[in-house]
Amino acid sequence: MRVGFVTIGQSPRVDVFNDIKHLLPKDIEIIEKGALDNYTEEEINKKLKPRKNETTYITKLKNGKEVKISKNKVVKLVKVKLDELVKEGVDLIVIICSGEFPEYDVEVPVIYPDKLLKGVVSTLHVKGVLGVLIPGEEQIPYMRKRWLKIHPEVEVRAISPYRSSLEDFVKVGRELSSKGVKFVVMDCIGYTLKQKEALKEGLGPNSMVLNTRSIIARVLSELLS
């Protein structure tokens, strides 16, 4: 089985696959593409930065730097990479970003992590406050609206997966716990499994955390094993 992965940043996403490779089926062939692969950092900052009132997506470059890009622009670049993967004969595609994307017209199945996260939260019918972690402060109004469509009470916190320490995640967990939060969605592919553990430490006993990387890997394992 040939599986294509599209990041909204630059490929390869070694950080993602090193974190979840133990969860993936052993016999899949992974083909990676990045929406920003053909752009230099200077070009990204000049052409793709979000303008005022545009939705911001945050991702990672090959050099490890965090970069902010316009959602409106990146959704078109993602489609180009999806089409390339189809031409290369993949059987399945995963968008490795938990942001919202249109339902692309492509000839193979596409996994949208955004829909996975929302589906799990909707299925659980969690009472009380839902916690949501996102990478950037400027995303808070948009993300709050997005998650209030799924759950009536939401606490959103911004914490970068690329620049924050594990202790920062413990602190955020404690803050959310003080607000009565027991269930948290880590709404970015950048959040690691170690960051999830640190968050759970701060949240305390009987807490539940949904990590984007982990759910992608486990769904793939279920589908392809």
Kinemage of the C-alpha trace (Angstrom):
@kinemage 1
@onewidth
@group {chain A} dominant
@subgroup {mainchain}
@vectorlist {calphas} color= white
{ca met a 1} P 0.000 0.000 0.000
{ca arg a 2} L 1.392 3.371 -1.073
{ca val a 3} L 0.281 6.206 1.228
{ca gly a 4} L 0.826 9.866 0.379
{ca phe a 5} L 1.222 12.486 3.090
{ca val a 6} L 0.844 16.215 2.427
{ca thr a 7} L 2.074 18.769 4.950
{ca ile a 8} L 1.178 22.446 4.684
{ca gly a 9} L 4.852 23.174 5.372
{ca gln a 10} L 7.938 21.562 3.882
{ca ser a 11} L 8.703 17.887 3.596
{ca pro a 12} L 10.006 15.628 4.938
{ca arg a 13} L 8.348 15.943 8.356
{ca val a 14} L 10.892 13.794 10.159
{ca asp a 15} L 9.583 15.005 13.521
{ca val a 16} L 6.096 13.643 12.810
{ca phe a 17} L 7.103 10.246 11.454
{ca asn a 18} L 9.785 9.594 14.081
{ca asp a 19} L 7.081 10.158 16.689
{ca ile a 20} L 4.436 7.829 15.235
{ca lys a 21} L 6.311 5.227 13.175
{ca his a 22} L 5.819 2.621 15.926
{ca leu a 23} L 2.047 3.042 15.482
{ca leu a 24} L 1.982 2.733 11.674
{ca pro a 25} L 1.645 -0.518 9.725
{ca lys a 26} L 5.100 -1.869 8.840
{ca asp a 27} L 4.384 -2.641 5.198
{ca ile a 28} L 3.205 0.764 3.902
{ca glu a 29} L 5.264 2.870 1.513
{ca ile a 30} L 5.301 6.509 2.629
{ca ile a 31} L 5.512 9.309 0.048
{ca glu a 32} L 5.735 12.834 1.456
{ca lys a 33} L 5.089 16.195 -0.170
{ca gly a 34} L 4.968 19.688 1.274
{ca ala a 35} L 2.822 22.585 0.079
{ca leu a 36} L 5.841 24.868 0.587
{ca asp a 37} L 8.501 22.581 -0.894
{ca asn a 38} L 9.071 24.887 -3.873
{ca tyr a 39} L 9.334 28.046 -1.779
{ca thr a 40} L 12.263 29.636 0.021
{ca glu a 41} L 11.721 31.140 3.464
{ca glu a 42} L 11.983 34.599 1.915
{ca glu a 43} L 9.334 33.773 -0.706
{ca ile a 44} L 7.024 32.353 1.969
{ca asn a 45} L 7.264 35.517 4.060
{ca lys a 46} L 6.723 37.696 0.991
{ca lys a 47} L 3.940 35.810 -0.819
{ca leu a 48} L 2.123 33.591 1.684
{ca lys a 49} L 1.917 35.508 4.949
{ca pro a 50} L -1.660 36.065 6.139
{ca arg a 51} L -3.109 39.506 5.552
{ca lys a 52} L -5.329 41.311 8.013
{ca asn a 53} L -8.498 39.296 8.755
{ca glu a 54} L -7.165 36.191 6.960
{ca thr a 55} L -7.085 32.900 8.860
{ca thr a 56} L -3.571 31.935 9.954
{ca tyr a 57} L -2.147 28.425 9.722
{ca ile a 58} L 1.150 27.619 11.444
{ca thr a 59} L 3.625 25.034 10.226
{ca lys a 60} L 7.275 24.028 10.139
{ca leu a 61} L 10.012 24.423 7.538
{ca lys a 62} L 12.872 22.013 6.734
{ca asn a 63} L 15.210 24.126 8.849
{ca gly a 64} L 12.951 23.662 11.881
{ca lys a 65} L 11.608 27.214 11.910
{ca glu a 66} L 7.962 27.933 12.624
{ca val a 67} L 6.177 29.889 9.894
{ca lys a 68} L 2.757 31.537 9.612
{ca ile a 69} L 0.871 31.288 6.330
{ca ser a 70} L -2.507 32.261 4.883
{ca lys a 71} L -5.138 29.521 4.926
{ca asn a 72} L -6.639 30.868 1.688
{ca lys a 73} L -3.331 30.499 -0.132
{ca val a 74} L -2.214 27.174 1.304
{ca val a 75} L -5.422 25.275 0.482
{ca lys a 76} L -4.648 25.826 -3.220
{ca leu a 77} L -1.048 24.648 -2.794
{ca val a 78} L -2.235 21.508 -1.006
{ca lys a 79} L -4.430 20.635 -4.011
{ca val a 80} L -1.380 20.772 -6.292
{ca lys a 81} L 0.422 18.241 -4.073
{ca leu a 82} L -2.637 15.984 -3.894
{ca asp a 83} L -2.752 15.867 -7.685
{ca glu a 84} L 0.971 15.045 -7.828
{ca leu a 85} L 0.491 12.125 -5.439
{ca val a 86} L -2.409 10.745 -7.475
{ca lys a 87} L -0.212 10.837 -10.595
{ca glu a 88} L 2.473 8.941 -8.675
{ca gly a 89} L 0.007 6.155 -7.971
{ca val a 90} L -0.718 6.389 -4.250
{ca asp a 91} L -3.649 4.414 -2.849
{ca leu a 92} L -4.538 6.779 -0.006
{ca ile a 93} L -3.630 10.340 1.018
{ca val a 94} L -3.374 11.918 4.460
{ca ile a 95} L -3.284 15.688 4.974
{ca ile a 96} L -0.924 16.085 7.914
{ca cys a 97} L -2.537 19.237 9.266
{ca ser a 98} L -5.590 19.482 11.514
{ca gly a 99} L -6.836 22.714 9.944
{ca glu a 100} L -10.032 22.925 7.913
{ca phe a 101} L -9.769 22.158 4.204
{ca pro a 102} L -12.289 21.892 1.382
{ca glu a 103} L -13.268 18.426 0.230
{ca tyr a 104} L -10.848 18.106 -2.640
{ca asp a 105} L -11.914 16.385 -5.844
{ca val a 106} L -9.258 13.659 -6.146
{ca glu a 107} L -9.385 10.070 -7.344
{ca val a 108} L -8.200 8.375 -4.148
{ca pro a 109} L -9.481 8.520 -0.545
{ca val a 110} L -8.222 11.460 1.536
{ca ile a 111} L -8.012 11.506 5.342
{ca tyr a 112} L -8.770 14.914 6.860
{ca pro a 113} L -7.536 15.042 10.496
{ca asp a 114} L -9.897 17.952 11.215
{ca lys a 115} L -12.843 15.648 10.564
{ca leu a 116} L -11.314 12.903 12.714
{ca leu a 117} L -10.906 15.242 15.691
{ca lys a 118} L -14.412 16.652 15.372
{ca gly a 119} L -15.858 13.176 14.920
{ca val a 120} L -14.314 11.856 18.129
{ca val a 121} L -15.399 14.876 20.170
{ca ser a 122} L -18.948 14.702 18.758
{ca thr a 123} L -19.160 10.979 19.514
{ca leu a 124} L -18.039 11.330 23.124
{ca his a 125} L -20.643 13.972 24.100
{ca val a 126} L -18.319 15.239 26.846
{ca lys a 127} L -20.046 17.222 29.583
{ca gly a 128} L -18.406 20.361 30.908
{ca val a 129} L -15.647 22.384 29.292
{ca leu a 130} L -13.666 21.197 26.271
{ca gly a 131} L -10.044 22.320 26.194
{ca val a 132} L -8.390 23.073 22.851
{ca leu a 133} L -4.691 23.703 22.268
{ca ile a 134} L -3.600 25.654 19.199
{ca pro a 135} L -0.198 26.977 18.059
{ca gly a 136} L -0.809 30.757 17.845
{ca glu a 137} L -2.597 33.516 19.768
{ca glu a 138} L -3.966 35.054 16.552
{ca gln a 139} L -5.857 31.818 15.874
{ca ile a 140} L -7.913 31.942 19.084
{ca pro a 141} L -11.056 33.760 17.780
{ca tyr a 142} L -11.278 31.528 14.698
{ca met a 143} L -10.641 28.329 16.664
{ca arg a 144} L -13.119 29.207 19.386
{ca lys a 145} L -15.855 29.693 16.765
{ca arg a 146} L -14.855 26.457 15.050
{ca trp a 147} L -15.041 24.341 18.207
{ca leu a 148} L -18.168 26.012 19.599
{ca lys a 149} L -19.968 24.446 16.631
{ca ile a 150} L -19.032 21.055 18.086
{ca his a 151} L -19.209 21.665 21.855
{ca pro a 152} L -21.095 24.302 23.894
{ca glu a 153} L -18.259 25.213 26.293
{ca val a 154} L -14.699 25.717 25.087
{ca glu a 155} L -11.432 26.917 26.640
{ca val a 156} L -8.789 27.662 23.971
{ca arg a 157} L -5.100 28.046 24.822
{ca ala a 158} L -2.264 28.968 22.457
{ca ile a 159} L 1.024 27.144 22.917
{ca ser a 160} L 3.595 26.564 20.187
{ca pro a 161} L 4.539 22.926 19.576
{ca tyr a 162} L 7.853 24.096 18.129
{ca arg a 163} L 9.041 26.626 20.720
{ca ser a 164} L 7.559 25.458 24.039
{ca ser a 165} L 9.108 23.252 26.726
{ca leu a 166} L 7.463 20.198 28.250
{ca glu a 167} L 7.072 22.187 31.471
{ca asp a 168} L 5.049 24.745 29.500
{ca phe a 169} L 2.600 21.973 28.622
{ca val a 170} L 2.377 20.876 32.258
{ca lys a 171} L 1.527 24.482 33.200
{ca val a 172} L -1.156 24.763 30.508
{ca gly a 173} L -2.624 21.493 31.747
{ca arg a 174} L -2.840 22.886 35.266
{ca glu a 175} L -4.464 26.093 33.995
{ca leu a 176} L -7.082 24.143 32.083
{ca ser a 177} L -7.675 21.822 35.020
{ca ser a 178} L -8.396 24.861 37.208
{ca lys a 179} L -11.168 25.749 34.715
{ca gly a 180} L -12.731 22.311 35.118
{ca val a 181} L -11.319 20.890 31.883
{ca lys a 182} L -10.851 17.112 31.764
{ca phe a 183} L -10.808 16.586 27.981
{ca val a 184} L -8.382 18.405 25.665
{ca val a 185} L -7.916 18.376 21.896
{ca met a 186} L -4.345 19.094 20.735
{ca asp a 187} L -5.410 20.747 17.491
{ca cys a 188} L -2.154 20.783 15.499
{ca ile a 189} L -0.016 18.090 13.871
{ca gly a 190} L 3.029 19.693 15.502
{ca tyr a 191} L 2.129 18.528 19.010
{ca thr a 192} L 4.240 15.529 20.009
{ca leu a 193} L 3.354 12.473 22.064
{ca lys a 194} L 5.731 13.651 24.815
{ca gln a 195} L 3.886 16.972 24.901
{ca lys a 196} L 0.661 15.016 25.285
{ca glu a 197} L 2.130 13.194 28.305
{ca ala a 198} L 3.215 16.502 29.857
{ca leu a 199} L -0.234 17.996 29.276
{ca lys a 200} L -1.897 15.002 30.941
{ca glu a 201} L 0.444 15.373 33.907
{ca gly a 202} L -0.810 18.939 34.364
{ca leu a 203} L -4.460 18.024 33.849
{ca gly a 204} L -4.315 15.353 36.530
{ca pro a 205} L -6.039 11.983 37.024
{ca asn a 206} L -8.901 10.822 34.784
{ca ser a 207} L -8.108 13.381 32.084
{ca met a 208} L -8.419 12.598 28.366
{ca val a 209} L -6.263 14.067 25.581
{ca leu a 210} L -6.740 13.724 21.833
{ca asn a 211} L -3.467 14.127 19.900
{ca thr a 212} L -3.622 14.718 16.134
{ca arg a 213} L -0.515 12.674 15.282
{ca ser a 214} L -1.679 9.735 17.311
{ca ile a 215} L -5.205 9.592 15.919
{ca ile a 216} L -3.915 9.729 12.316
{ca ala a 217} L -1.535 6.844 12.975
{ca arg a 218} L -4.146 4.725 14.744
{ca val a 219} L -6.753 5.240 12.028
{ca leu a 220} L -4.198 4.264 9.383
{ca ser a 221} L -3.286 1.196 11.402
{ca glu a 222} L -6.948 0.196 11.627
{ca leu a 223} L -7.536 0.754 7.912
{ca leu a 224} L -4.409 -0.924 6.592
{ca ser a 225} L -3.462 -3.661 9.055
